[in-house]
Amino acid sequence: MKDNIVIYWFRQDLRLSDNPALCAASKAGRVLPLYILDDYNSESYKMGQASRVWLHKSLKLLDDSLDNYLSIYNADPIAVLKRLCSEYNVTDIYWNRCYEPWRVKRDKNIKENLQENNINVHSYNGSLLWEPWNVVKDNGDPYKVFTPFYRKGCLGAKPPREPILKPDAGVYFKDPKHSIGLEDLNLLPNNNWHQLMIDHCKVGESAAQQKLDDFIEVGLSNYKDGRNFPACPFVSRLSANIHFGEISPNQLWYTIKDLYDDANSDHFCSELGWREFSYSQLYFNQDLPFKNLQQKFDNFPWKDDEVSLKAWQEGKTGIPMVDAGMRELYQTGFMHNRVRMVVGSFLVKNLCLDWRYGERWFWDCLVDADLASNSASWQWVAGCGADASPYFRIFNPVTQGQKFDSDGEYVRKYVPEIAKLPNKFLFSPWEAPLLILKESGIVLGDTYPKPIVDLKKSREYALAAFASLKKEQND
């Protein structure tokens, strides 16, 4: 082992196993592993509150796995790296690439600055199955439709690299002079709202691996169909672990592929493909988080209704399936994917509120808030994105509840004030006779809100608004 010190910069790869940049660094010398909270370059894309809570716990577990050798900073990364290189005579820095536009710009500037000072930067792919620039059409253009992107672009490309083992222990070095304590990052909120949320979160590399094992044992065999039922254990709930890099998509890909070859494993891998598609969209459309991919939506007549927006955010719309999803989000930092589509459709189509309000709220409340996936998904449900759900496809939250939560387990868990309603009226309590409401202890407008919008009329309004948009385009 060489005696020289090299820097390894943890970013969205908070794990030791299958970490290509960390493995390369460990072969080059003693490793100074560090994490830098960068609120200096992120601007409006600073991590939301829920993500910060997850990050706090994840960094604690990462430091434990490094025998407390993790150095932590809250500063502009270029200043930290230049100072460390100077103090410890470091000539080589290693990191895994990030793909958000602001990070790409930052990393490019850092790399150029360091190289001007004769410091080598070694970057690797530790977060994606395929680099965005490697999955393009024959003419070099990015794909705009998922199926050819995945089936031809991804599956037709070179297979993803296979996972690698974690480096040997005993190669780490800590900066005792300037590293701060984890608590000094102030990632946790002043109030204690996050306590309930963090109890639902299984954070860290070991927990991620255990969740994968549990999913394979319990959920994978019924994943393709079962993933639509929010009260059932047929989803992996690994999205936040993947986002923070506590487990890699390569580990998931090869574990599932090696164990199973059926419709369920293929469907799970295609969901990893949707994550790749989201990153491709963000890489080739840097304004994805705030600009419609389909420009015709730039003139869409969104409403301005702060009261309805707040009711949606708080899960007080009077529409049980929507309220259950929004309360699950606030209480746990997570929301089942089927329900995400329901609440998203309700916001942009029944309430006719701009999808960007939803994107921002999810950004702050989701522990798996990922700039690529969050932005692409909101544009998908709004109908303005790549390969998007047509705007005229409007999810009915009543029939969605009846179909995917038929026994009411999910809704009753998160909307307990209507739990005594019989299933027939659970998803539309406004249709229940007064006697049944009274027997169930419900007073609409008091113990549970009346619907803030008529589903049928709001659907008609949304379709008319979309029709006017198409007419305007054709005129």
N, C-alpha and C positions, 0 to 999 in steps of 0.2 A: 504493500500500500504506500502510495506516495505521501509525503509529509505536507505538501502544499494544500491550502484551503480553497475549496470551490464553493460557490453559492448555489443553493437550490431554492427557487422561489415557488412556494405553494400558492396556487390561485384557486382554480375550480377543479382541483384534483387532490382532495384531502384524504389521501390513502397512501399506503406503502406498497401494496401489491399491484401488479400490472400498471406500474408507473414508469413509462419509458425514460422520461427525463431524469427522474430520481435515480434510476438504475445506472444511467450513463454517468451521472455526477459521482455516484459512489465508486465508480471504477477509475475516476480521474483524480481523486484525492480525498482529504477529510472534508466532509460536507457540513456547511453552515446552512441548516434549513430554516427558512423564515417565511412569515406571513405578513403582508402589508395591507392594512385596511385603507383602500384608496377611495376616499370621498373627495379627493382633490381634482380628479379628472372625470369622474362619472357624471357630474352635473345632475340632470333630472333623472338619471338612471341609478342613483344611489339605491342600495338594497332597501327594500321595505322592512317594516318592523318585524313581521313574522320571520322573514329570512334571517334577520339579524339574531333573533332568538335561537334559531337553528344553528347559525354559524357559531354562536358563543359555545354551545354544547359540543359542536363538532370539533372546534379548535381545542377544547379541553381534552377530548378523547384522543385527538391526533398528538397532542403534546405528551400524553401518557404513553402512547405507543412509541414515541421517540425518546422515552426515558427523560422527559422534561428538557430536551435540547432544542425545542422550537423557540426561535427568536421572533418577537412580535413587535410591530411598529404601526403607528398611526400617522402617516406622513405622505408626502409626494414620493412615489417609488424611486424616481430618478435620484433624488437627494439621498435617500437611504442607501441605494446601491452604490453610488459613487463614494459615499463616505466609508462604507464597509470595504470596498475594493482598495481604497487608500490605506485604511488602518490595518488590514490583514493581508495586504499584498496579493489580492485576488486578481487573477487574470482570466478566469472562466466562470460564466454564469449559465445556469441551466433552468429552463422552464418548459412547461407544456403550453401549447398555443391556446389562445382564446379567440373568439370569433365575433363578439359584439363590436359594432363599428367604433365605439369610443375606445375599447381596449385595443383593437387593431391599430388605431391611430397612435395611441399612447405607446404601445410596444414598439412600433416602427421608430418613433422618436427616441425612445430609450436605447434601442439597439444601435441606431446611428450615433448617438451621443457616446455610448460606451466604446464602440469600435473606433471612434476618433481618438479615444484615450487608450487604445491598444488592449481593450478588454474584449474577449471573445464571448459571443452569445450563442448558445446551442438550444434550439427550440425543437419540440417534438409534438406529435399528435397523440394526446392522451385522453381526448374527450369525445371524439367522433369515430364512427366506423369508417367513414370515407371523408376526405377533405372536400369542401364544397367545389373547389375548382377542378376536381377530378371526376365529378359527376355532372357532365354537361352533354348536350347534343353533339352530333357529329360536326356541326358547323361552329361549335364553341359556345352557343347560346345556352343559358340555363333552362331547365325544364320548368314548365308552368302547370303541369298536371301530374298528380302524384303517381298514378299507376305506371306510366312509362318511366318516370323518374326512378321508381323503385325497381320495377321488373326489368327494365332495360339498362337504366343508368347505373343503379347500385349492384344488382345481381349480375349484371353483365360486365362489371368492372373486376379488378383484382380483388380477391377476398380480403376482408379485414384482417389485420395482423392478429395473430393468436396471443392470448394473455401471457404475461411473463411473471416470474416469481418476484417477491419483494427482495431488496438488497440485503446483504448480511448486516447484522447489527454491529454496533461498535465503531461506526465511521463518522459519528456526528460531533459537531463542535458548536457551542453557543456563544453569542455575542453578549458578554456580561455587562458591557458599558452602557449600551443604549436601548437594549430590548426592554419593553415595558410589560407589565402584567396584563393578563387577559381582561381583568376587570377594568383596566384603564382604557379599553376600547369603548366602554360604555355602550355595549350592544343591547343590553337588556333595558326595557322601559322602566320608568320610575314607578308606575303602578304595577299591580300584580296580575293584570289580565292574562298574561302569558302563561301563568302557572297551570291553568287547566289545559291550555294548548300543548305545552311541552310534555304533559303526561301522556298525550296521544302519539307523540313522536318517538320513533326508534331511530336514534341518531348514531352515526359513526360507521366505520368500516366493518367492524364485527357484527353490528346490528344489521347492516345492509346484507351481509352474507347470510345471516340467519333468516332474514325476510325472504331472500331468494329461495333458501331451502324450504321454508314453510310454504311459499307459493307453489313450488314444484310438487310438494306433497299434497296440498289441499286444493289449490286453485287452477293449476295449469290444465288439468284434464277436462275442465269445463270452461276454459277461458273464452273461447270464441263467442259462445252464447251467454255464458254466465257473467261476463264482464259488464253486461247492461243492467244488472240488478244491484242497486246501491247497498242493500242490506246484506248481500251475500259475499263470502270471502273469496271471490274469484278474480280479484285484481291483485297485483303485486304490491301496490303502494310504495314503490321504489322511486317515484319521480323526484322527490327531494334528494334522496341519496345519490341519484344519478346526476342531478344538477350540481351538487356540491362535490361531485367526484369521489364520493366514498365507495363507490363501486363503478366500474367502467362499463360502457355499452359492449365492449369486446368480451368481458367476462360473462355478461348476460347472454350475448349472442351465441358464444360457443358452448356455454353450459346447457342452454336450451336445445341447441342443434345437436349436441352430442348425446343428449339423453332421449330426445324424442324426434320423430319425423312424422308429424300428422298435422291436421288442420289447425289444432290449437297452438302448436309451437310455431307454425308458419304465420298464424295471425299475430302472435306475440311479437315475432321478429318484424312483421310489417309495421307494428306500432313503433318499434325502434326506428323503422324506416321513415315514419311520419316525423319523428324528431329530427332525423337527418334532413328531411324536406323543409322543415321549418328553418333550420340553420342555413340551408341553401337560399331560401327566400330572403333571410336577413342579410346574408353575405352579399347577394347581388342587388338588394334593395335596402340601402342603409337607412332609409326613412320609413321602413315597415312599421315601427311602433306608433307612428302618428300620421301617416299619409296613406290614403286609400290606394291599393294597387290598381283597382279599376277606377279610372279617373271620373267615370260617369257619376260616381257616388259623391263627388266633391260638391255637387249641388243638391244633395238630398235634403229634404225639409225636416231636419231633426227638430224635436221640440225642446223647449227650455223649461224644465219642471224640476226644481230642486226638491220639492216636497216628495214627489214620486221617487226621485233618485235616492233620497234618504231612506224612504220606506223599503226600497229594494235592498239597500246596503244593510239595513238592520234586520231584514227578514220579517217585515211587518206589512207585506203587501195584501194579506188576506187570501193569497193563493197558496195553499199548504205545500205543494211540491217545491215551489219557488222559495218559500220561507224556510223550509227544511234545509235546502241547499245552502242558502246564505247564512243560516245559523251554524251549520256544520263548518262552513268556511271560517267564521269568526271564532268558533270555539276550538277548532282543531288545527286550523291552518291548511286544511285539505278539503277538497270536494271531489266526489266521485265524478268520473268523466261524463257519464250519461246526464247527470244533474247539471254539470257545467254547461252542456248544450241547452238544457231546458231554461236555466236562469239567464243565459246569454241571449237566447231567442226572445225571452220575455222582455228583457231590457231594450233591445234594439228594435223589436217588431211590435210588441204589445204596448210598451211605453213610448216607443219611437224616440228613444234617447241615444245619443251618439255612442258608438261602440268604445270610443276612447275613454269615456267615463268608467266603463267596465274594465278596460285594460288597466287603468290606473288603480282601481280598487283592488283588483286581483293582485296587482304588483305589490301592494302594501300588505295584503292579508294572506297570501299563499306562502307556505314554506318552500314550495317548489317553483316560486316565481322565476321563470326563465325568460329572458328577453325575446329569444327567438320563438319559443313555443307559445308564450302568452300572446305575443303580437299576432303571430300567424293564426292562432286559434280564434282570436277575437275577430280578425278580418274574415276568417272562414265562416263563422256563425252569422256575421253581419252581411255576408254575401258579396263583399267588396274585395276579397282576397284572391289568391291563386287557388284554382280548383275548389272554389268556395261552394258552400251550400247555397243553392239559389235563394235569393231574397224571399221569394214567394213560398219557400218551405218554412212554415211557421210551426214550431213545436207547440202542441196543446198541452199545457202542464197538467190538466185534469186527466186526459187519456194516457199521458206518459206515466203518471202515477198509478193509474189503474192497471196498466200493462206491466210496469217494471217494479212496482211495489204493491202488488195486489193484496197482500195481507196487512199492509200499512205499517210494517215494522220500522221502516226508515222514517216516515213522516211522524209516527208517534214518538220516536226517540227525540227528534229535534223540535217538534211542535207539541209538547205534552199537554198544552191547554185544550187541545181538541181530541185527546187520545181516546175519550170514551165514545166518540162518534162511531156508529157502525160503518163498516167499510164502504157501504153504498154511498155515503155522504162525506167520507173522510177527505176526499180530494176536491170537493165542492160544497163546503158547509153552508153556503148561501142558498143551496137548493133543499136543505133539510127542513122538514116541517118544524114549526115552533115547538111542538111537544117534544120532539126528539132533541132539539137543541136544549130545551129546558132540562130534560132527563140527563143530558150529557154535561150539564153545568156550563153551558156556553151562552153568552149574550154577545151576539155579533155587534161590533162597534165598541164593545167594552172589554170582555175577556179575550176576544180575538177580533182582529180588524175585519171590517167589511172589505170586499175586493176594491182595490184602488182603481181598477179599470175593468170594463166589461170585455171579456175575452173575445166574444164574437164581433162586437163593434170595433174594438181596437185592431183586430185582424183585418177587417174590411178597410179601416183607415190606412193601415200599413200597405195593403195591396194597392189602394188608390194612389198613395204617395209614390210607390214604385212605378206604377203605370204612368204617372205624370212625368217621372224622371225619364222613362223610355220615350215618351212622346216628345219631350224637350230635346232629347238626343237626336230624334229622327227629323225634327223640324228644321 
